[in-house]
Amino acid sequence: MEFLNATFFVGLAFCVFVGVLIYYKVPGMLTKGLDERAEKIRHDLDEARRLREEAQSLLATYERKQRDALQEAEAMVAHAEEEAKREAAIAAQKLEESIKRREQQALDKIALAEAQAEKEVREAAVEVAVDAAGRVIAEKLTGNKAVSMVDQSIKDLRSQLH
């Protein structure tokens, strides 16, 4: 009985062990557990793939929004620059008009001052001439001659007034 050695009992114990495992459906449970785990992993991979696609979509959306915002900002800067140039041109034109207006006012004041000075010079010249004429007449005219001259001037005055 050589077959009753330790190897035989180990083999028999192994067969009994495997039989007990099969009887209690351990291989089915292991397979079911592995299948469940594989399904969970597959589900997690699908979820990860979906999240990745969603993240890429969000990234593309934000990149597009960033580009749009950048373009809008550039447009706003360009518009502001155009507006500033236009305002500067208007301000320069108004300044030029103001300078011309003030220059004209200054020229008008100068012309008025010249006219006033000319009038004053004429008035002074007339006064000097009248004084000089009065002195000359007073020196040259004597009694009878002065009376006849006054009478003649009155006659001339009447004819000039009518």
RAFEN-V222836 format. One record per residue. N is the residue number from 0. OMEGA is omega in degrees with one decimal (NA if undefined). Layout:
n->(N N)
omega->(OMEGA OMEGA)
This chain:
n->(0 1 2 3 4 5 6 7 8 9 10 11 12 13 14 15 16 17 18 19 20 21 22 23 24 25 26 27 28 29 30 31 32 33 34 35 36 37 38 39 40 41 42 43 44 45 46 47 48 49 50 51 52 53 54 55 56 57 58 59 60 61 62 63 64 65 66 67 68 69 70 71 72 73 74 75 76 77 78 79 80 81 82 83 84 85 86 87 88 89 90 91 92 93 94 95 96 97 98 99 100 101 102 103 104 105 106 107 108 109 110 111 112 113 114 115 116 117 118 119 120 121 122 123 124 125 126 127 128 129 130 131 132 133 134 135 136 137 138 139 140 141 142 143 144 145 146 147 148 149 150 151 152 153 154 155 156 157 158 159 160 161)
omega->(-179.7 -178.8 -179.2 179.2 -174.4 -179.0 179.2 -178.2 176.9 179.7 -179.8 179.2 179.0 179.4 178.0 -179.9 179.4 178.5 178.6 179.0 180.0 -179.3 179.7 175.4 178.7 179.3 177.5 178.3 178.0 179.8 178.6 178.5 178.8 177.7 178.0 179.3 177.8 179.0 178.3 178.8 178.3 178.9 178.6 177.7 178.2 178.8 178.6 179.0 179.5 178.9 178.6 178.8 178.3 179.1 178.4 177.8 177.9 178.8 179.1 179.3 -179.2 176.6 177.9 178.5 179.1 177.9 179.5 179.3 178.7 178.1 179.3 178.5 178.1 178.3 179.3 178.9 179.2 179.2 179.0 178.6 178.2 -179.8 179.2 178.3 -179.6 178.6 178.5 178.8 178.8 179.6 179.1 178.6 179.0 178.6 179.5 178.3 179.0 179.0 179.5 -179.8 179.5 177.7 179.0 177.5 179.2 178.6 178.1 178.5 179.2 -179.9 178.7 179.0 178.1 -179.9 179.2 179.6 179.0 178.9 -180.0 179.2 179.0 179.6 178.8 179.6 178.3 179.2 -179.8 -179.1 179.8 178.5 -178.7 179.9 178.7 179.7 -179.4 -179.2 -179.4 -179.7 -172.3 -175.0 175.5 -173.3 -173.2 -179.2 -179.6 -179.3 -179.9 177.7 178.0 179.3 179.0 179.6 178.6 178.0 179.8 179.9 178.3 -178.5 179.8 -178.6 -177.2 NA)
